[in-house]
Amino acid sequence: MNKEYIYLGKIVNTHGIKGELRLISNFEKKALVFKPDFPIYIGKNKIPETINSYRHHKNFDMITLKNYNNINDVLKYKNELVYFQKADLNLSSDDYLLEELINLSIYEEQEFLGKITNIVYTKGQTLLEITYTQKYYIPYVSEYIKQVDMTSQKVMVANVKGLIL
C-alpha cells in the first residue's frame, strides 16, 4: 500500500504543562484534519500519533495528542514536521489539495503558460508560482483559476496575461 504523506505544519513549541503543542500550519483544509481521533505522523520517521483536541490560539494551531498529558512527554516533538495521509481525508473524487497542483500545466485558452512549481502562502492570499521562460505568480482565486482538471493535469486560467511581466 502506497502511503502518501501530506505536509501539515511544524511543531514550534509546547504550550502550558499539560502537553499541548503549538503548530504553524498553512494547510487550507484544517477543519478536515484538526479534529479528535485524526491520525497524524510526526518527524522524519513519521511516528504515528492521534489528535486528542484542537483549538486556534493567535497565529497557531494548538493540539494535544492521545495518551499525552504532560509537557515532558511531548518535548521530543518540538521543532518536528507534522504530516497526515491523504487517504484519511476521504475527499470526493473531484476535490483536491493545493499541493497536488504542483507540476500541473497552466493554460489560458489553448496557450501553454508554464507549470506550477510551488504554492506560496502569504498573509493576504495564496499564490501559485508558475515557471516557464520566467517565474511569475497567479493568485489562487476564482477570478483567475477557472478549472482544475486533475485527470488531464491541466489548470485553465483567464485574465493572467497582465500578471506575466
C-alpha positions in Angstrom: 0.0 0.0 0.0 1.4 3.3 -1.1 1.2 5.9 1.7 1.0 9.4 0.5 2.0 11.8 3.3 1.0 15.5 3.1 2.8 18.2 5.0 0.6 19.7 7.6 2.9 22.0 9.5 5.7 22.3 12.1 5.5 22.0 15.8 7.3 25.1 17.0 6.8 24.8 20.8 4.8 23.5 23.6 2.1 25.4 25.5 1.4 25.0 29.2 2.3 22.0 31.3 -0.3 19.5 30.1 1.3 18.5 26.8 -0.3 21.0 24.4 1.7 21.5 21.2 1.9 24.7 19.2 1.9 24.3 15.4 2.4 26.7 12.5 0.3 25.4 9.5 -0.8 26.9 6.2 -2.8 23.9 5.3 -6.0 25.0 3.5 -8.4 22.3 4.8 -7.7 22.5 8.5 -11.2 21.6 9.5 -10.7 18.2 7.9 -7.5 17.4 9.9 -7.6 19.2 13.2 -10.2 17.2 14.9 -10.3 14.5 17.6 -9.1 11.0 16.6 -7.5 12.2 13.4 -4.2 10.3 12.8 -1.0 12.4 12.2 2.6 11.5 11.7 5.5 13.4 13.3 9.1 13.8 12.2 11.2 12.3 9.5 10.4 8.8 10.8 6.6 9.6 10.6 5.8 8.5 14.1 2.1 7.8 14.3 0.0 9.8 16.8 -3.6 10.7 17.2 -5.1 14.2 17.8 -7.0 14.4 21.1 -8.0 18.1 21.0 -7.6 21.2 18.9 -8.0 24.9 19.3 -6.8 28.0 17.5 -4.7 30.5 19.5 -3.3 33.7 18.0 -1.5 32.5 14.8 -1.1 29.0 16.0 -2.9 25.7 15.8 -2.9 24.1 19.2 -3.3 20.3 19.6 -3.0 17.7 22.3 -2.2 14.1 21.5 -3.9 11.0 22.8 -2.2 9.4 25.7 -0.1 12.5 26.5 -0.9 14.9 29.3 2.5 16.2 30.4 4.9 18.7 28.8 7.8 16.3 29.4 6.2 13.6 27.3 5.8 15.9 24.2 9.1 17.9 24.3 10.6 15.3 21.9 8.3 16.6 19.2 9.4 20.3 19.4 10.7 21.6 16.0 9.4 18.4 14.2 7.4 18.5 11.0 3.8 17.0 11.0 2.2 15.0 8.2 -1.0 13.2 7.6 -2.1 10.6 5.0 -4.2 11.9 2.1 -6.4 8.8 2.3 -7.5 9.8 5.8 -9.3 12.9 4.4 -11.9 10.9 2.5 -12.0 13.6 -0.2 -14.5 13.3 -3.1 -13.2 12.3 -6.5 -13.4 15.9 -7.8 -11.8 17.5 -4.7 -8.0 18.1 -4.4 -5.4 19.6 -2.2 -3.4 22.7 -3.3 -0.2 20.7 -3.0 -1.5 18.4 -5.7 -1.4 21.3 -8.2 2.4 21.3 -8.3 3.7 20.2 -11.7 0.3 20.7 -13.4 0.3 22.7 -16.6 -1.3 26.2 -16.9 -3.3 27.1 -20.0 -5.2 30.2 -21.0 -7.5 29.1 -23.8 -5.1 26.9 -25.8 -1.9 28.7 -24.9 0.6 26.9 -22.6 1.8 29.4 -19.9 4.0 27.2 -17.8 3.9 24.7 -14.9 3.0 25.2 -11.3 6.3 24.8 -9.3 5.2 25.9 -5.8 2.4 27.1 -3.6 3.2 30.3 -1.8 1.1 31.3 1.3 1.1 35.0 2.1 -0.9 36.8 4.8 -3.3 38.2 2.1 -3.7 35.3 -0.3 -2.4 32.0 -1.7 -0.3 32.2 -4.9 0.6 29.7 -7.5 4.2 30.0 -8.6 4.4 29.4 -12.3 7.6 28.7 -14.2 8.0 28.8 -18.0 10.5 31.2 -19.6 10.4 33.1 -16.3 8.8 32.8 -12.9 5.6 34.6 -12.1 2.6 34.2 -9.7 -1.1 33.8 -10.1 -3.4 34.4 -7.1 -5.4 31.3 -6.3 -8.8 32.9 -6.7 -11.8 32.3 -9.0 -11.1 35.4 -11.0 -8.0 33.7 -12.5 -8.4 30.0 -11.8 -11.3 28.8 -14.0 -11.0 25.0 -14.0 -8.7 22.4 -12.5 -8.6 19.1 -14.3 -6.6 16.5 -12.3 -7.2 13.8 -15.0 -5.5 15.8 -17.8 -3.1 17.5 -15.4 -4.2 21.0 -16.5 -5.3 24.2 -14.9 -7.3 26.5 -17.1 -6.9 30.2 -16.2 -8.2 33.6 -17.5 -7.1 37.2 -17.4 -3.5 36.3 -16.4 -1.6 37.9 -19.2 -1.2 41.1 -17.2 0.4 39.2 -14.4 3.2 37.9 -16.6 6.0 40.6 -16.8 
